[in-house]
């Protein structure tokens, strides 16, 4: 009897998988929603990455989206119903923590929109290879909230205070060239070659000693993680405050109705 794949469609309805030797490709698959990170989808991503992290046949993971979007943000319907009181027990907290704690290398292959929670997921990858059509950003301010899954901290580490402050305060997008300049991505290519190039680099890493790659990942992450923990705590506290604001409800209503928002400061 053939053993059932641990990466079945029944278990992961919003993901697609392909394995090439020791490289596992995970593709986000909510095309109508531009791969918006619903609670269910984020849970599937965390579960799939954990499964791969423990799978002896996998040495490196690559995560990607579509040509149009890696992931265009959070699920607006879920966000509209979320209040500050829900943040402390939000299952998304554990999903993000799981992705952050992976032992094996994780490469992001990015085309198109990579925004909000999508950009926060991308920044949890060990490095990114992007098409020159990629657009990054943390536009949560347009919904009267802030990035709540590490965006304020990791983008500041990469870009420095001034650039991060501008992009997060304005919600402006970061084009692929600028993303390369600040170190958000390590390499740009034509969009149709992004996945091929990412799998090529992943294959190179998969030939290295697995104990060494895990140790390198832990050591490099230690360079920033000590200060990151405190910053993430402050970010989550501020995120919870904004979720319960009147302005947040107005921001989401304006986004849905495609009109300018009218904020009250409450």
N, C-alpha and C positions, 0 to 999 in steps of 0.2 A: 504494500500500500504506500502511495506517495504521501509524504507529510504535507499538511496544509501550510501554505505560506503565512508567515506572521503578518504580512502586509496585505491583507485581503480587503476587497471593496466593502464588504460587510462591516468590517471593523473601522475602516477609514473612508467613509463615503465622500469626503471632500478633498481627498488626496489621491495622487497617482504615483506609482513606483516603477522604477526600472533599476536593475542591478547589473553592472558591468564589472566582472571580477570582484574586487573588494570595495568597489565604490557604489554606494546606494544613492540614487537620485530620487528626491521627494519633490513632487510638483503640486503646488496649490491649485485647487480645481473648483473654484466658485466663479466661473467666467462672467455670469450676468451681474454679479456684485463686485466685479473687478477684484476678486479675492479678498474682500473685506473680512477682517478677522473677527468673526462671531465667536462667542464663548465655545460653541461646539467645535469650530474649526481649530481654534487655538489649543483646545484640549487634545484634539487629534494630532496636531503637530508635536506637542510635547510628548504624547504617548508614542508616536512613531519614532521620534528621535531617541527616546529612552530605550525603545525596543532595539533600535539599530546600535545604540551605544553598548548594549549587552549581547549583541549578535556576533559570534566569532567569525562569521563570514564577511563582516563589514569592517573596513578599516577607516574609511572617510565617508562623510555624508555631504551631499550637495543639495541645496534647497533652491527652488526656482518657482516662478509664476508663469505668466503668459507673455506673449510679445507685447501686449498692451499694458499689462500691469503685473508687477510682482505682488503687491498688496496695496490697495488704495486707502487703507485706514481701518478704523474700527467699524463695527456694525452700528449704524446710526439708530436703528430702532431699539437696540439693546441699551445704547448709551442714553437715549432719551428717558428711559425708565430707571436709570441707575441714580441712586442718591448717595450722599456722603457717608451715611450710616452703613451702607452696604460694602464699603471699600475694605474694611478690616477682614471680612469673611469672604471676600470675592474669590472664587476658585481660580481666576486669572492670575492672582498673585503666585499661586503654586505652579501654574503652568510656566510663567516667566522664570521662576526660580529653577525649575527643572531644566529649561533650555540653557540657562546660564551655567549650570553645573555639569554639563556634558564633559566626558573625558576625551572623546575622539574628535578630530578636526571636523569643523562644519564650515563649508564654503557657500556663500550666497552668489547665485547667478541672476543678475538683475537687468530686466528690460522694462521700459515704460515707467508708470507711476509707482513710486515707493514712498508712501506718505503715512504720516501719523503712526499708528501701531505697526504698519508695514515697515517703516523706517526703523522703528524700535526693534522689530524682529531682525531686520538686516544687520543692525549694529551689534546684535548678539552673536552673529556669525564671527568666525575667526578672521576672515577677510572676504572682500567682495570683488567680483569681476563683473563689469557692467557694460552694457551696450551704450553707444554714444547717444541713444535716444532716452536714456534713463533720466528721471526727474525725482529728486529726493526732497524731503521736507517734513516739518512738524507744524502743520497748519491748524492745530487745535484751537488757537486763539480765535479763529473764525467761528467757533462754536462756543466761545466764552469759557473755555477751559484751558488746561495746559497738558502737555504730554505727561501721561501718568505711568509709563512703563519704562522709565529710564532715559527718555529722550532729552530732558533738560541736562542730565548729567553726562551722558556719553557724547552727545553732540558738542558740548562745551569742552570736553577732554580733547576731542579731535580738532575742532575749529578754533578754539580759544574763546574767551568771554565775549568779545565784541561781535564777532561774526555770528556766534550762536545766539546772542541776545537779539541781534537784528532779525535773523531768520525766524526765531520763535515768536518774537513780538509782532512781526508783520505777517507771518504765515507764508512768506515768499518761498518759492521753490528753489532748490539748489540744482543747477544743471550738471550734467555729467562731467564736464571739464572742471568745474569748481569742486565737485566731489572728489575728483582725482587730486586736485591741488591741495586739499586739506587732509588727504589721507583717508577719507571715507571709503573710497575704493582704491584698489591697488593697480588696476589695469582696465583700459577701455578697449573695446573692439566694435566691429560692426554688429548690429543687433542679431543678425542671423548666425553669428559665430559665437555669441556669448556662452551658450550652453556647451558647445563643443570645446571651447577653450577652458571652461571651468572643469569639465570632466577630464580634460587632458592634465591640468594641474593636479586635480584630485588623484588621478592615476599615479602621478609621480610621487605624491606624498604617501599613497597607499603601499608603496614598495619600501618605505622606511620602517625602522624598528618601532613597533607599536608602543613599547614602554617609553621610548625616547620621545615620540610625538605627544604622548599624554603628559610627560614631564615638562616638555617645552611649553605646552599649552598652559599648564598650571603656573609655571615660572613667569611667563610673559604676562598672564592675567594678574599676577600678584603685584606687578608694577603699578597698577591703578586701582585694584579692588579695595585696598584698605580705606581710601578716602571715599570711594564710591558708595559704600554701605550707608554712611551717614547722609550723603546727599540724596540717596534713594528714599530714605526715611522722610526727609523734609519734602521731597517731591510728592510722595504719597499723601502726606498730611494736607498739602495745598490742593492737591487733586480732589481729595474728599470734600474740602470746603467748597470748591467751585461746583461740584456736582449737584449740590443742594441749592444753588443760587437761582434766582429768578432770571438772571442774565443767561444762564446756561439753557434754560427752557426757551428763551427768546432766540438765542443763537441757533439752536437746532430747528426751531420753527421757521426762522428766516432762511436757513439752508434748504429745508425741504420745499419752501414756497418760492425759492429763487428770488428773494427780495433783500434789500438792505435791512440789517438788524437795527432795532432801536433799543439801546441798553439803558437801564435805570441805575446801574451801580449797586444793585441789591441781589 
